Amino acid sequence: METKIKPLGNRVLVKKLEEQEQIKGGIIIPDAAKEASQEAEVVALGSGRNDEGKVLEFEMEVGDRVLISKYGGTEVKFGKDTFVVLKHDDVLAILG
């Protein structure tokens, strides 16, 4: 996915993946009652430079599916898409 947003430093740009519609007992749960997805796809990586100026390697690559912290990052709308910019530490796991 090509985007014009380039994260800085040790930040990562991800796009949250939509969860499948959940049906419990035949009742469709409205969007307002659903929890935000914690699964996302890495769209872009920053330079890897931390606050002290040291360059750190990212443990993920563009295109990886990752698990992100529930309340971490900042949502950014760009065109029709919504992305999340978060620090490298807010990525909890790479999903295989």
C-alpha positions in Angstrom: 0.0 0.0 0.0 1.5 3.3 -1.1 0.8 6.3 1.1 2.1 9.9 1.3 2.4 9.7 5.1 6.0 9.1 6.4 6.3 8.5 10.1 9.3 10.1 11.9 11.8 8.6 14.3 10.8 5.3 16.0 7.2 5.6 14.8 5.2 3.1 12.7 2.2 3.8 10.5 -0.4 1.1 10.5 -3.9 0.6 9.1 -6.3 -1.2 11.4 -7.8 -4.4 10.0 -11.6 -4.7 10.1 -12.9 -7.4 12.3 -15.5 -9.8 11.0 -19.1 -8.9 11.9 -19.9 -10.6 15.2 -23.3 -12.3 15.6 -24.2 -13.6 19.0 -27.3 -15.6 19.3 -28.6 -14.2 16.0 -28.2 -10.5 17.2 -26.0 -8.2 15.1 -23.9 -6.0 17.3 -24.0 -2.4 16.1 -20.7 -0.7 15.2 -20.9 1.7 18.2 -20.8 -1.3 20.6 -17.9 -3.1 19.0 -14.4 -2.8 20.4 -11.7 -1.4 18.2 -9.6 -3.9 16.4 -6.1 -4.5 17.7 -4.9 -6.1 14.5 -3.2 -3.9 12.0 -1.0 -4.0 8.9 2.2 -2.0 8.8 2.1 0.6 6.1 5.3 2.6 6.7 8.2 2.8 9.1 10.1 5.8 10.4 13.9 6.2 10.4 14.3 4.1 13.6 16.0 7.0 15.4 15.1 7.2 19.1 14.9 10.3 21.4 18.7 10.1 22.0 19.5 10.0 18.3 20.6 6.4 18.3 19.3 4.3 15.3 17.4 1.2 16.3 16.3 -1.6 13.9 12.6 -2.2 13.5 11.5 -5.8 14.2 8.8 -5.6 11.6 8.5 -4.8 7.9 6.0 -3.1 5.7 3.2 -5.5 5.0 3.4 -7.4 8.3 0.3 -8.1 10.3 0.8 -6.9 13.9 -1.0 -6.7 17.2 -1.1 -3.1 18.6 -1.9 -1.8 22.0 -5.5 -1.0 22.6 -5.2 2.7 23.4 -1.8 3.5 21.8 -1.1 5.8 18.9 -2.8 8.7 17.2 -5.5 8.2 14.5 -5.0 10.1 11.3 -7.5 10.3 8.4 -5.9 10.6 5.0 -8.4 10.6 2.1 -10.9 7.8 2.7 -8.5 5.8 4.9 -7.8 5.9 8.6 -4.4 5.1 9.9 -2.7 5.0 13.3 0.7 6.5 14.0 2.3 4.8 17.0 5.7 4.3 18.6 7.6 1.1 17.9 7.0 0.0 21.5 3.2 0.1 21.0 3.5 -2.8 18.6 3.0 -5.8 20.8 3.5 -8.7 18.4 3.9 -9.8 14.8 1.2 -12.1 13.7 2.2 -15.1 11.6 
